[in-house]
Amino acid sequence: MRYPEQINLPYNRGALPLGFELLSGPVQDDADLAHWVILQGRHLVLAKSEGQPSLPVGQFPKGLTVLQGPLTFAYWRDMPVRCAQIGEADILPDSLVAEPFVSFQLRVPVELLTVAGVGKQLLHADLHTAFCHRCATPTTPMKGSWGKRCPNCGHENFPSIHACAIVCIHRENELLLIRKPEWPKGRFGLVAGFLDVGESLEECAIRETKEETGVDICNVRYVASQAWPFPSQLMVGFIADYAGGDIAIGDDEVEEAYWFPVDDLPILPSQTSIAGYLIEKVSQKLREPGSKS
Ligand SMILES: [Zn+2]
């Protein structure tokens, strides 16, 4: 296996459609028609169609309450692309449908998920930089950037992206998988957690594994990363070797943890997530004849 490697998982810019021009900062946009990334709670609003789902195009649909935005963040097919958050109780017109953003990943083209994910993350950043982090004065946009400057104290407020380590651990031909209480029974994933102050990502992977499962790991190697706009994370993917210890669940974040043989894995995250990608990558390698790691 070669590390690191480039991947175009959904939400990474490399998975944006051909010809999609992502802006480097806000622009004056008075166009009549646009592509719309409409967010409703944890759902994405799409145009109903016989074939593949698509973003609504044209004027903003009538009767919807805009809670945040619209924010123009790109140009595509000669039109601006705008993102807006609408009221959760809004009734959609018959031409639109709200779908869960994450769980239906496989039904929606990767390119479309990525457009919506980037818009979602920028809208989140826009909201969270509206007031100065230092003195709470309303901020003003900085030219050519998604950052905002404070007219009172001069502090520059940039979008916050939170790093998380996620790690696929193996012991001979077995993988260590966990299930969080909120996940359905029988559905397992990988150990993951937020980076702490003064910690490398490798240290984060080691600490989270110990806290969640009681297991020690070593030889932590970077594989790939994925932007994760729920609301603003970067998932940094590693694989690691088992170093010692028995499974002992250490916190409330994990309900079950087991070693699964690669030939008998439970229900797994979609391969459009970094978790699914890492599991598949390591499993493939372990299934190769004569493979030890
Ligand atoms: Zn300020």
Residues whose N, C-alpha, C, O or C-beta is under 5 A from the ligand:
A	BS01	ZN	C132 R134 C135 A136 T137 C150 N152 C153 G154 H155
